[in-house]
Amino acid sequence: MKTIYPKALQKGDTIGVIAPASKPLQANIEKAMKIYEEMGLQVLLSEHLTDGFGYLSAEDSHRIKALEDMFLNDEVKGIFCACGGYGTPRIVDQIRYDLIKENPKIFWGYSDITCLHTAIYQQTGLVTFHGPMMSSDLANEVDSLTMAGLKQIMSPTALTLEEQDQPVTSLQDGYVKGPLIGGNLTLLSSLIGSPYEINAKGALLFLEEIEEEPYRIDRMLNQLRLAGILDDAAGFVIGDFNQCTPKKRHRSLRLEDVFDHYLNRSGKPCIRGFPIGHCMPVYSIPYGAQATLDTHKKTVTIEAGTRE
């Protein structure tokens, strides 16, 4: 499918905020809105944003309508998810992807939003953005690296991931190119066997996770292995695995052992240590954009995720 790059935003543009998963915190949204307003953008909040419906932000029908309405609204130039949590797998098969393809716009989020990134990219070819969200990440002071990622929406610029505060290590050396896709490991494994299972053939697969023990990471990577996804991928980018340490099980493999078993032994280029995922500072990744992984330079260079 042809890759579609959304148009960059300009000062004065309106962005829409939706909550396709869990209920966001209204106070945090109000704080984070200032970041976008200082960038010269106007912010439109969707209906039913903070209704609350059990562990969801609103009933499925309301969350689907909010997403589709934002894509159909000509005044809205970008769509930003307020937070993750849980909820997108419930609606992924009910979204009208033809509307998204006909009205391509910047779409932003991560964590549970991985489900929508994968589905939108595979159903439409639209490049989306895996990055921090208003309610869960941006309510407090934002560092320069994270802020630079947010500014991608207004400035089509190639992005180079390189070593920051924590070391970047090569698990398997190599040089490879392909579209950069992936996201939260739990969500990717939950899609296996469905029409929305990630197609990693020839792609650079990036992975991130939070608060999952090594044995759970092992189980999910094994799901990807059994489904042939790890075989299909051309290379691997391991992001942040925040607090993924043994808790219930005192006897445990190290996380490094799990990565070695499933990713290093594949013989494909594999690098670890970039701040991607549930962390601060954090890189914002154009999902589906062409990228180059060079383990010798310890970099991943990604094409601009937007077009003028």
C-alpha positions in Angstrom: 0.0 0.0 0.0 1.2 3.5 -0.8 2.6 5.4 2.1 0.6 8.6 2.9 2.4 11.4 4.8 0.1 13.9 6.6 0.4 17.6 6.1 2.4 19.6 8.7 0.5 21.9 10.9 0.7 25.7 10.7 0.2 28.4 13.3 -3.5 29.0 13.7 -4.5 25.4 12.9 -6.9 23.5 15.1 -6.1 20.1 16.6 -8.7 17.8 18.0 -8.3 15.8 21.3 -10.0 12.4 21.7 -9.9 9.6 24.2 -10.3 6.3 22.4 -9.1 4.3 25.4 -9.3 5.1 29.1 -10.7 8.3 30.8 -8.2 11.2 30.8 -7.7 13.6 33.7 -9.4 16.9 32.8 -7.0 18.9 34.9 -4.0 17.4 33.1 -5.5 18.1 29.7 -6.0 21.8 30.7 -2.3 22.0 31.8 -1.0 20.3 28.6 -3.2 22.4 26.3 -0.9 25.3 27.0 2.0 23.5 25.2 0.1 23.4 22.0 -1.4 26.9 22.4 2.1 28.3 22.8 3.0 26.6 19.5 0.2 28.7 18.0 -2.4 25.9 17.7 -6.0 25.9 18.8 -7.3 22.9 20.7 -10.8 21.4 20.3 -11.9 18.8 22.8 -14.2 16.0 21.6 -17.6 15.3 23.2 -17.7 12.6 25.9 -14.0 13.1 26.4 -14.2 12.5 30.2 -17.6 10.8 30.6 -16.2 7.7 32.2 -17.6 4.3 31.5 -16.0 1.8 33.8 -12.3 1.6 32.8 -13.1 3.4 29.5 -13.4 7.1 28.7 -16.9 6.6 27.2 -19.1 3.9 25.5 -17.6 2.3 22.4 -20.0 4.2 20.1 -19.0 7.6 21.5 -15.3 6.8 21.2 -15.7 5.6 17.6 -17.7 8.7 16.6 -15.3 11.1 18.2 -12.4 9.6 16.2 -14.3 9.6 12.9 -15.8 13.0 13.5 -12.3 14.5 13.9 -11.1 13.0 10.7 -14.2 14.3 8.9 -14.0 17.8 10.4 -12.2 20.0 7.8 -11.3 22.6 10.5 -9.3 19.9 12.4 -5.8 19.4 11.0 -4.4 17.0 13.6 -5.9 14.5 16.0 -4.3 13.8 19.4 -5.2 11.0 21.9 -5.4 12.3 25.5 -4.1 9.1 27.1 -3.8 5.3 26.8 -5.0 2.8 29.4 -7.3 0.3 27.6 -10.0 0.4 25.0 -8.8 0.6 21.4 -8.9 -3.2 20.8 -12.7 -3.1 21.5 -13.3 -0.6 18.6 -10.5 -1.4 16.1 -12.8 -3.5 13.8 -15.6 -0.9 13.8 -13.7 2.1 12.5 -14.4 3.3 8.9 -10.8 3.4 7.7 -11.9 4.7 4.3 -12.8 8.0 6.0 -9.2 8.2 7.4 -7.7 7.4 4.0 -9.8 10.1 2.3 -9.0 12.6 5.0 -5.3 12.0 6.1 -4.2 14.0 9.1 -1.6 13.9 11.9 -2.7 11.2 14.4 -0.8 11.1 17.7 -0.6 8.8 20.7 1.1 5.6 22.1 0.6 2.7 24.6 -2.9 1.4 24.0 -3.0 3.6 20.9 -0.6 1.1 19.3 -3.7 -0.8 18.2 -4.8 2.2 16.2 -1.4 3.0 14.8 -1.1 -0.5 13.5 -4.6 -0.7 12.0 -4.5 2.8 10.5 -1.1 2.3 8.8 -2.0 -1.2 7.4 -5.5 -0.2 6.3 -4.7 3.2 4.8 -0.9 3.7 4.5 -1.1 6.8 6.7 2.0 7.7 8.7 1.0 8.4 12.3 3.0 9.5 15.4 3.9 7.4 18.4 4.5 10.0 21.1 3.5 11.4 24.6 0.0 12.4 25.4 -1.7 15.3 27.1 -3.3 13.7 30.1 -0.7 11.1 30.9 2.6 12.7 30.0 2.5 16.4 29.2 0.9 17.9 32.2 4.2 18.8 33.8 7.3 20.5 32.6 8.5 19.1 29.2 12.2 18.6 28.5 13.9 19.8 25.3 14.2 16.3 23.7 10.5 15.6 24.2 9.6 19.1 23.0 11.6 18.7 19.9 9.6 15.6 19.1 6.3 17.5 19.5 7.5 20.1 17.0 7.7 17.5 14.3 4.1 18.2 13.6 4.9 21.7 12.4 8.3 21.2 10.8 8.9 18.3 8.3 12.4 17.3 9.5 14.3 14.0 9.4 14.7 12.5 12.9 17.9 10.8 14.1 17.7 8.7 17.3 21.0 8.7 19.0 22.5 8.0 22.4 21.1 10.2 25.2 21.5 9.9 29.0 21.3 6.1 29.0 23.7 4.0 26.9 22.6 2.6 23.6 23.9 -1.0 22.9 24.0 -3.1 19.9 22.7 -6.7 20.4 23.4 -7.7 16.8 25.4 -5.5 14.4 24.2 -4.5 11.0 22.7 -1.9 8.7 19.2 -2.2 7.4 16.4 0.0 6.0 12.6 -0.3 6.1 9.5 1.3 7.5 9.6 1.8 11.3 6.6 0.2 12.9 5.7 -1.4 16.2 4.8 0.0 19.6 3.6 -1.5 22.9 4.4 -5.2 23.1 1.2 -6.1 25.0 -1.0 -4.5 22.3 0.9 -6.0 19.4 0.6 -9.5 20.9 -3.1 -8.9 21.6 -3.7 -8.4 17.8 -2.2 -11.7 16.8 -4.6 -13.9 14.9 -6.8 -10.9 14.0 -7.1 -9.0 10.7 -5.1 -6.3 12.4 -2.1 -8.4 13.3 1.0 -6.4 12.6 2.7 -7.1 9.2 6.4 -6.7 9.9 7.7 -8.1 6.6 10.8 -6.0 5.7 10.2 -3.6 8.5 12.2 -2.3 11.5 10.2 -3.4 14.5 10.3 -1.1 17.5 9.1 -2.4 20.9 8.3 -0.8 24.3 6.6 -1.9 27.5 5.9 -0.9 31.1 5.5 -2.9 34.3 5.6 -6.4 32.8 7.8 -9.0 34.4 10.5 -10.8 32.3 8.4 -13.9 32.0 5.5 -11.9 30.6 7.8 -10.2 28.1 9.1 -13.7 27.2 5.5 -15.0 26.6 4.6 -12.0 24.4 7.8 -12.2 22.3 7.2 -15.9 21.9 3.7 -15.1 20.6 5.3 -12.9 18.0 7.8 -15.6 17.2 5.2 -18.3 16.8 3.2 -16.0 14.5 6.2 -15.5 12.3 6.4 -11.7 13.1 10.0 -11.9 14.3 11.1 -13.8 11.3 9.4 -11.2 9.0 11.1 -8.2 10.6 14.3 -6.9 9.0 15.7 -5.5 12.3 14.7 -4.6 15.8 14.8 -1.3 17.9 14.2 -2.0 21.6 12.8 1.1 23.3 12.1 1.7 27.0 11.0 -1.3 29.1 10.0 0.8 32.2 9.9 -1.2 35.5 10.0 -4.5 33.7 11.7 -6.3 36.6 10.9 -9.5 38.5 8.2 -9.0 41.2 6.1 -12.1 41.8 8.8 -14.6 40.7 12.0 -14.4 42.7 13.7 -16.8 40.3 13.8 -15.1 37.0 15.6 -14.7 33.8 17.0 -11.2 33.3 15.3 -9.0 30.7 18.6 -9.1 28.8 18.4 -12.9 28.6 14.9 -12.7 27.1 16.0 -10.2 24.5 19.0 -12.3 23.7 16.9 -15.5 23.2 14.3 -13.9 20.9 16.0 -11.0 19.2 19.8 -11.2 19.3 20.0 -14.8 18.1 17.9 -13.9 15.1 21.1 -12.6 13.4 19.2 -9.4 12.4 20.4 -5.9 13.4 19.2 -5.1 16.8 19.8 -2.1 19.0 18.6 -1.2 22.5 18.5 1.9 24.7 16.5 4.6 22.9 13.9 6.4 25.1 10.8 5.3 23.2 7.7 4.5 25.2 6.6 5.1 28.8 9.5 7.4 29.8 10.7 11.0 30.0 12.5 12.3 28.1 11.0 10.5 25.1 11.4 10.3 21.3 8.3 10.8 19.2 8.3 8.3 16.3 6.7 8.7 12.9 5.0 5.3 12.6 5.5 3.9 9.1 8.1 6.4 7.9 11.1 4.9 6.1 14.1 4.5 8.5 17.7 3.3 8.5 19.2 1.4 11.5 23.0 1.6 11.8 24.2 -0.3 14.8 27.9 0.8 14.2 26.9 4.4 14.6 24.2 3.5 17.2 21.6 5.5 15.3 18.2 5.2 13.7 17.5 7.8 11.0 13.9 8.4 10.1 12.3 10.3 7.2 10.2 13.3 8.2 6.7 12.2 9.2 4.9 15.1 7.6 4.9 17.0 4.3 4.4 20.7 3.5 
